[in-house]
């Protein structure tokens, strides 16, 4: 996943990063050691790396290569959200840009949140976002075409029940001057807000911010 799409990723993310990082600043103490899960190209880390001690993780080696180029002083590792992670002295975790919606099974999201709850200390912060049903309406029968130096992207999306099916066709400049065609298919699932609330309540207290067709969850690990 994302082997070719990573070249277009930053261009297409429809997120106001400046506002998002302000939310992180307000809720995670400066100087904290933070793991950015599903960090993508490392843009959030890039904006905040002077204020926090970051570790980045993503399932895509191509994304991590771009992230490391932006943030050469930060450690990155390959990680699937469904798997436990072992990073010493983590004080907070973030998972941004609707990354959790790429987990299309309830059991997978439950496992991911359980992994984070297990890894954080009591009182540790966890900030993530998920897309809402509003996003389903925005992306049904969606079509977007973009040209960048690397080539051309054709992105189409359709909605089936609570899932968004993304079809990505990319034409990339080759060394021989010709274009090479690549295809990727991504699926996102919209989970019921009430179900996520109940899932979090086991290990976290939290508040919710509704913003840009997303819910941002600001969580604190419960003291037990």
C-alpha positions, 0 to 999 in steps of 0.5 A: 500500500502507498508504494506510488501514492506516497509521492502524491500524499502531502498534496492531497491531504485535506487537513489544516495541519496548523490547526491540528498541531495547535490541538496537540500543543494544548493537550500534550505537554512540551518535551513529551516523548511521543509516538506518531502511529501511521505517521505517513510522510511525517508532516505532523512530526515535522511541524512539532519536532522542536517541541517534542521527542518523536518516534514515528511508525507506519506500515509503509516503507515508502511513507517512512522514507519520505518521513525520514527525509523530512525529519532525519533526526527522528527514529522511524520503524515499520509497524502495523496498527494492529500489532503491539509496539515496544518503545521505551518511555513513551508518554503520549501517542498520536494517530492522525489523518483518519488512519484508523479508518483504514482498519476495516474490521471492528476487531482490528480497531479494538486491538489497535486501541488496546495496544496503545492503552497498554503502552501508555503510562497512567495519565498519558495522552492519546490524540487521534481522529476518525472520519464521520458519516459526513465524509461518506456523503462528500466522497460518494461518486468523487473524482479528482485529477492532479498533476505534479512533477512526478506524474498524474494522479486520478483518484475516484471514490465511491461509498458502499454502506459505511465504507469508502472505496478509493481507486487510484490510478497514477502515471509516473514519469520514467527514466526513458521519458515514458509514463508508467501506469500504477494502480492502488485500491484503498478501503476506509470504514466509518465506525459508529461514534457511540461504539468508539466511545464505549471502546475507549471508556475502558482505558481512557477519559476523553473529550471530542472535537467535531472538525472538518468531517472528523472527530478528534478524540483527546484522551487521557489514560485512566489511573487505575 
